[in-house]
Amino acid sequence: MAVDSPMQRAWRRLKRRKGAMIGLGVIVVMILVALFAPLIAPYDPTAQSWSAVRKPPSATYWLGTDEVGRDLLSRIIYGARASLSAGVISVGIAISIGVPLGLVAGYAGGLIDGVISRITDAMLACPFLILAIALAAFLGPSLTNAMIAIGVTATPIFIRLTRGQVLSVKAEDYVEAARAVGNPHWRIAWRHILPNVMPQLLVQATLTIATAIIAEASLSFLGLGQQPPAPSWGSMLNAAQRFLVNAPWMAVWPGLAIFVTVLSFNLLGDGLRDALDPRAR
């Protein structure tokens, strides 16, 4: 009788969680929309039409138009590229910096652990969004700099999580056995410890993507992210704030896009946390 692998058991547990599967489905749809935006969008997202300024939703413009006559549906479709890219790339930056530092701090201990932990504590003492705004303002307004700022700001989360998991795992019997047979430290850390802390990192990465999407929208709202006329959900909300009474649809649709995307990543993250729990049956 074949024995299921840990990943197969985790997938089977994940499929039983309807919220997580709904979130996963929405995320897949969002990714496909972002990838095939040129084929899906009915209009050029930057094309202006002074004869269609602030038109309400209709058969011609399904979600209406903005203050210079641009189609909101097309801008939301293209804006998914900026939001998803910011979420994935910024979290990738945070993981590539935070996981190695957390692994070294947790495994080496001593002075190295003390230095890395104090720097991490100092960064965590600053509110996430405030630090991201400060870094983005220092680097200059652009989507690339916003992603770098968000990634650097999210790095301490992964340092602390990785360090805590390594401190727990390195006392396990299989790590002691690997050390007893003469494995070098780097091999023990990368081949025996890191794979066993990856499930927790995967869950945290999924939840942090949701936070990064909100942060990117906030930076774009403040003019520090995606620059006009390139579409971004945050910059669309910034433009919509002047027309909340006369054209409320300008704020409703980008706000709803942010809400649905962030909720989907949070639902998936919660489902992964339960599915990857080794104590789950």
N, C-alpha and C positions, 0 to 999 in steps of 0.2 A: 504494500500500500504506500503510495507516494505521500511524502510529508510536505506540507505547504511551507514555503519560505516565509521569513518574517515580513517581507514586503507584501506577499500575497495575503497574509493574515491581516496586515494593516489596511490594505485596500478593501478587503471584505468588511472590516469594521467600519471603514469610512463610508462605504456604500449604504450602510444601515442608518446613517445620519442624514436625514432629508435636508436639513439646513445647509450642511456642508456641500452636498451635491448640488443644491440650487446655486449656492455661491460659486462653485466650480463651473457650473454651466454658464452663469453670467460672465465670469472671467474669461472663459473660452470665447464667448460671443464678442466681448470687448476686444480681445486680442485679434480676432478675425476682422472685426470692423476697422481696427487701427491698421492692420496689414493691408487690407484691400480698400482703404479709404478712397483712392482715385477711382475705383470702379463702382463704389457704393454711393458716394456723395453726388447729389443731383446737380450741384452748382460749384463753381470755383469759390472756395471759402473766403477769398480776399477780394472778390469782384464786388464793386459798389454799384448801386442803382438808385439814383436820386428820385426815381419814380416809384420806388418801393420802400421808402423810409418808414420804419416802425409799423410794418403791416402785420396784422394779427394772423394766427394760424389759419391756413386756407388750403384749398386743393393745389394751388400753385406753390405755396411755401408752407409745408406741413407744420413747421414749428414757428412760423413767423419770420420776421426780419429784424435787424438791429437798427441803430441810429443812423447808419449810412446805407441801408438797404442790402446788407449782406445776409444770405440765407443762414438761419441759425442751425438748421439740421446739418448742413455741410460743415459749419464751423465746429459743432459738437463732435461730429465724426472725426474730423482732423484733430480736434483738441484731445481726443483719446490717445493719440500718438504721444503728445507731450506729457500727459499725465502718467500713462503706463511706462513710458521711457524713464521719466523721472523716478517713479517708484522702483522699478527694477534696477536701473543703473546705480542709483544712490544707495540702495541696499547692497548691491554688489560691491560698491566701494567700501561700505561699512564692514562687510564680511571679510573682504580681502585684507583689511587693516586690522580689524578687531579680533578675528579668530586667531591668527598667528600670535598676536600680542597676549591674548588671554591664555592661549596654550602654553606659551613660554612662562608667563607669570604663575600659572597654576602648577606647572610641572617643576620649574626650577626653584620657586620659593625664594626666601631670603631677601637680599637687597634688591634683586631684579623685580621680584614680586612687589616689594614695598614701593619702588619708584613708579612702576606701571600703575599700581593701585591708587597712589596719591594723585597722579595726573588724571586718572579716570574719575576719581571722586571730585576733583576740581571742575572737570567738564560737566559732570552730572549735577553739580551745584547750580549751574545756570539752566534756566528753563529751556527746553528743547527748541521751541520756535524762536525765542529771543536770540539764542546763539546762532541759529540758522540765518535769521535776518541780518545779524551783525556780520557774519562771514560773507553772505551774499552781497551786502552793501560794500564790503571791503574789496571783494573780487570784481565787482561790476555787474550791472544788470544784463543777464542772458540766461537762457535755459541751461547751458552747459555749466556755468558758474553756480546756478541754483542747485543743480544735481550734486556738484562737488560739495557745496555748503551743507546740504542735507546729509550726504554720505558721511562727511567728517563729524557732523553733529550726532549722527546715530551710532558712530563707532563705539563710544563708551558702553552702550547697551550690550553689544556683542562681546566686548572685552570682559565685562563683569559676568555675563552668563557663561561664557566659555571657561573662565577661571573657576567659577563655582562648580561647574560640572566636572572639570578636570580634577579638582581637589577631591571630589567624591569618587571618581572612577579610578584614580591612580592607586587607591588603597585596596582595589579588588584583587582577588586571588590570581586571576589570569595575568594581570600586570606584574604581580610579584613573580609569577612563574616565568614570564618573558624576561624579566630582569635577572632571574636566577640562572637562566641558560646562556647569559652573556650578550643579549641584544644591546646594541648601543642606545643611548638615550633618545636620539632623534628617531630611531626606528620604533621604539616603544611609544613615543608621543604620536607619531604620524600613522602608524599601522595598527596600534592596539588601543590607544586612548581616543584619538580624534573620531574614528568611525562610530564609537559608542556614545559620543555626545552630539552627533549629527542630527538625530531626530529632534532634540530640543532646539537646535539652531534652525532647523527647517521651519518649525512652528513659529519661532520668533521672527524669522525672515518674512514669513507670510503676513504676520501682524504688523511688522514694521513697514512693509510696502504700503499698507493702508495709511499709516501715519505719514509716510513720505508723500503720498498723493495729496493729502490735506496740506502738508507743508508747501508743496509746489504750487498748489492753488493759492495759498496765502501769499507766497512770494510774488506770484504773478499778479495777484490783486493789488499788491503794494508797488508794482512796477519793477520788481527785482528779478522776475523770472522770464518766461517767454515774452518777447517784445512784439508789439503790434507792427504790422497787421497780421502776423502769424497767429493762428487761433490757439487759445488756451482757455480752459474752463474758468480759471481764476481771473484772467483779464476780462473775460466776458462778464463776469459778475461785477467787476470794477466799472465797466461801461454801463451796466444795467442799473446801478444804484441811482443814477440821475433820472431814471424814467420808470421808477417803481409804480407810480400812479397811472401814467399814460400807457405804459407798455410793460405790464408785469411779466409777460411771457419771456422777456429778455433775461430775467433773473431766475425764473422757475426752471427752465430746461437745463442750463448748466449746473444749477444747484442740485437738481434731481440726478444728473449724471454723476456728480461727485458723491452724493449720498448712496446711490445704488452700488457704485464701484467699491467704495470704502466698506460698505456693509457686506458685500460679497467676500472681500478678502478677510474680514473679521470672522464671518461664518466659516469660511474654509479653514482659517487658523484654529478656531475652536474645535472643529471636527478633526483636524490633524492632531491636535493635542490629545484628544481622547483616543484616536486610532493608533497613535504611536506610543501610547502608554504601555510599557511592558507588563503592567499589572492587569491590563484589560483582558477579559476572557472572550 
